[in-house]
Amino acid sequence: MLNKKILLVFFFAFLIRLIALNQSLWLDEAVTAKVVMNYGFTEIVSKFSPTDFHPPLYYLFMKLWTNLFGYSEVALRFPSIIFSLLTGYFIYKIASLFHGSIVKLWPVVFFLFNPLIVYYSQEARMYMMATFLLTISLYYLIKMLLNQKSKIKSQKLDVLFFGISIFFAFWTFYGSVFLIVTMLLYLLFKKQYKSLFVSCCLFLVSLVLISPLLYQQLINSKIALSNVTNWSLVLGKANIKNLLLIPIKFSIGRISFHPKWLYWGIAGVWTGFVLFTIKTVLNKTVFIKTVFYLLIFPLILGFLVSFFTPMLQYFRFLYLIPIVCVLLGFGLSGQAKFNLRGYVLAGGFLMFSLMYLLLPQFHREDWKSLVSNLPKNKPVYMITASSDPVKYYNNNLNIKELRIVDYELNEKQITVIPYTADIYGYDYKKELKEKSYVLNKTTTFRELFFEEWRKP
């Protein structure tokens, strides 16, 4: 049972997640909205998923959810809030397995108020659902290992729940595979062959069932990468910068501010403090080293794979933050009840979370305001593949393809949203100037802008 102190922590975590929950959807969230609004259950798998880069389970869940609760920003994001709180509960259960060798409250606090977790707790994407499922698998993995050490033979349900959780995690987010493989290899290392066999069978079943879809997605992704000139730059290439961003964003969240020297100074000091707390526990017990292995090895796998398929972005490893929080909890074990380091860590995470929540400049792209300020009854030119946010906020707008080299423009004045034009490698300014247009006005919103071009 959860005590009153833990319940209060969960209640406060829930309340802060309601702050700015109705902020504008950004591009990827608008894709989620488009899917659940325009596709049926079977169409999500047969029509949409082959053109996407993610498995369909999250979209199927969201289709069911939105059928009940609607398509508002709050409704679309609320499942992520629930998954984040449920993940916190399983972190509490993980901490409880160690019977006093870890203070159960701290890992829960560190997770629920972690600034990156708070951010993705308010995002209508699959990352928090995957984090929840993989944290369940971590709980049952650690439980199996502890049962083995205590010579407890009855592990059948633990093995089954472990296998089921990795099955659904893979069907939610392909990036889960790095932690799944890490856990399976550890079962092999610990010679838990029966558990390994059952788990591998369930994972292979999930892989076989989704393989026709995955094959089609791989083909389409290669086509997309060849057609979109700079797409690989936003996927996360294997380099030192992207690798270092993972611990920094895990510690400080999505916020960024100027001057940059101040941001990097604060981010560096705070990340160093978090990493130092983890370092202090690495020589304590075998199980702490096990937890550290579960944190590091998926990053190594992700780094190596990103040499061939770019995906080294920090949010793709969000599911590792529960492991970070457990390690931080171990760093406070055996110390005074009112541990200064624990309060500093919790206070720092909460401060960065509140900076994101309370300061609009740190919120997502403001498509809501941009669309409300677009000229009415006139065509809007943009990369139509990135137009889902515009359609979400006004489906009646006349949106035309920005890559207008094959078009004869007759309008004296046109409105352009150049969003993602650089990713597609399209020099729209050059094309418009060749058609005798000149830039008349730029209207700016948070991380977005649209332009008005006219002929003299």
C-alpha positions, 0 to 999 in steps of 0.5 A, a space after each residue: 500500500 502507498 503511504 500518505 507521503 507517497 500519495 501526496 507526491 503523486 497528487 502534486 505530480 498530477 496537478 503540475 501536469 495540468 499546467 499549460 496542458 492545452 498549449 498548442 499541439 506541435 507537428 508530431 502531436 498533430 500527426 497523432 490527431 490526424 490518425 485518430 480523427 481520420 482512420 478507423 482501427 483497421 485503416 491505422 494498420 493497413 493505410 497509415 502505419 506503412 507510411 509511418 516509422 512507428 508501430 501501431 499499438 499507440 495509435 490504436 490505443 489513442 483511437 479507442 481513447 479519443 472515441 471516448 474523450 474527444 480530440 482536444 489538446 487535453 484529451 490527446 495528451 491525458 493518456 501520457 499523464 496517466 502513463 507517467 504516473 503509472 510508471 512512477 508507481 512501478 518505480 516505487 514497486 522496484 524500490 520496494 524490492 530492495 527491502 530498505 537498501 534504497 529509500 523508496 520515496 526518492 526514486 519516485 520523486 526524482 522520476 515524477 518531477 524530472 523535467 524531461 518526464 514532465 515535458 513528455 507527460 504532456 505530449 500526445 506521442 508514444 514515448 511515455 507509453 513505451 516508458 511505462 511498459 518497459 518499466 513494468 518489464 524492469 520490475 519483473 526482471 529485477 524481481 526474477 533476479 532477486 527471486 533467483 538469489 533467494 532460491 524462490 522457484 515460483 517465477 512463472 507469472 513474473 516471466 510471463 508478465 516480463 515477456 508480455 510487457 516487452 511484447 507490447 513495448 516493442 509494438 509501441 516503440 521500435 526504439 524499445 528494442 535496445 533495452 529489450 535486447 539488454 535485458 535478454 542478454 542479462 538473463 543469458 548472463 545470469 543463466 536463467 535459461 527458462 526465463 530467457 526462452 519464454 521471453 525470447 519466444 514472446 519477443 520473437 512472436 511480436 517481431 514475426 507478427 509485425 514483420 510485414 508492416 516493419 518491412 514495408 516501413 523500412 522500404 518507405 523510410 529509405 524512400 523518404 530519406 532519399 527524397 528529403 534532403 536533410 532528414 537524417 540531420 533531425 533523426 540523430 546521427 551517431 556523434 559526440 554532441 548527440 551522445 552528450 545531449 542525452 545526460 544533459 536533457 535527462 537532467 535539465 529537460 527541454 528548456 533552452 535559453 540565452 546567452 548560450 554560455 550561461 545555459 551550457 554552464 548551468 546545464 553542465 554543472 547540474 548534469 555533473 551533479 546528477 552524474 556524480 550522485 550516480 557514480 558514488 553508488 557504483 561499487 556498492 552491490 552487484 544489483 546496483 552494477 546490474 541497474 547501471 548496466 541496464 542504463 549504459 548498454 542500451 545507449 551503446 547499442 543505440 550509438 552503434 546502430 545510429 552509424 547505420 540508421 540515425 536515431 540518437 536523439 535523447 527522447 528516444 531513450 526516455 525509458 532509461 530515466 526510471 533506471 537513472 532515478 533508481 540509481 539516484 535513489 541508491 545514492 541516498 541510501 543509508 544516509 540521514 532521513 533529511 538528506 540534503 543531496 536528495 532535496 537538492 536533486 528533487 528541488 532542481 528537477 522541480 525548478 526546471 520543470 516549473 520553468 518549462 510549465 510556467 514560462 510560455 517561451 519554453 512551450 511547444 511550437 505555437 501553431 494555434 496562434 499562427 493559424 488564427 492569424 493567417 489571412 482568411 479565404 486565401 491559399 497558404 503555401 507550405 510543405 504539405 507533408 508538414 501541414 497537419 497542425 494547420 489542418 488540426 486548427 483550421 481544416 477549411 484553409 486552402 493549403 497548397 504545396 510550397 515547392 512551386 517550381 512547377 506552378 504558375 503563380 498568378 496571385 499578386 500576394 501569397 502567404 508562405 509558411 516555410 516550416 521544414 523547407 530547410 529539411 526538405 532542402 528547398 530554397 523557396 526564396 530563390 524560387 519566389 524571387 525568380 517569379 518576381 515576388 518580394 518579401 513584404 512582411 514576416 509574422 512571428 510566433 513561438 518557434 514559427 512564422 509565416 511570410 507575406 510575399 507580393 509582386 510589385 
